[in-house]
Amino acid sequence: MLDITYPPVIVTAKVLFKLMRQRVVVTGSESVPRKGGALLAINHTGYVDFIYAGAGAEPRKRLVRFMIKKEMMDAPGVGHLLRSFHHIRVDRASGVQSMKDALAYLEAGEVVGIYPEATISRSFEIKELKSGAARIATDAGVPLIPVIVWGAHRLMTKDHPRDFSRSPKTIVVKVGEPITPTGDVTADTATLRAAMQQMLDEVIADYPEDEKKPGSWWIPARFGGGAPTPEEADKLDREELRARAARRAAKAAEKKKS
């Protein structure tokens, strides 16, 4: 693929990270192959995870083609930029095409980034995973590589104000050992989730102590943070879905009247 905008944007992003006093720590990048297809399965805690997740493959000189929801890919301005990076447009109402596109990219030797939780985790824990990641990796015959991004949710996530201030922040990108698909999608999904859970626990435990203030909203409840428990987060998710459905219904009724 011809990448005109992607490489210079990465250079610009690195400069901005420094200006914002961010310390981006990458480990395990050797798990990303230098050539050939690979599927990165990334945890989802905020709106800018993908900006940092790509750093996990950058030391191997690989560009990641992320699967991104159509609302962002179609947005004026930013959508044009994302499309120029050859990211994959995901329509949650019908995900068949995005899976076909991801498969085609992988078979062409690209590195693809997917969020198997599908939506942002309000608890900042690993949610139940969709089986799509394991299914795509199986069909493409490529390694499934777990990735944890931790700290980016401090910048922008659900239910909290944005914080792009210059207060020092550490953002960790941990790349795990590749998982070779067995053909058993259910078992492979369970293996992936267990790996991501262990990696998340390790990242949080090793995160700089001077940044982990007790009760901080961005730390999971079981680590003494103020984030909702997974059960509380599930309730918030359901409430959000109901509110979204109500808005759609009201909009449809209004349109019918007019």
PERA-V670656 format. One record per helix or strand. SS is the DSSP state (H for helix, E for strand). FROM is the first residue (numbers start at 1). LEN is the number of residues. Records with the same first field share a line. If there is no record, write none. Layout:
SS: FROM-LEN / FROM-LEN
This chain:
H: 6-14 / 29-3 / 49-5 / 55-4 / 70-4 / 78-7 / 96-12 / 132-9 / 152-3 / 185-22 / 209-3 / 221-3 / 230-28
E: 22-6 / 38-5 / 64-6 / 88-3 / 111-4 / 143-8 / 169-11
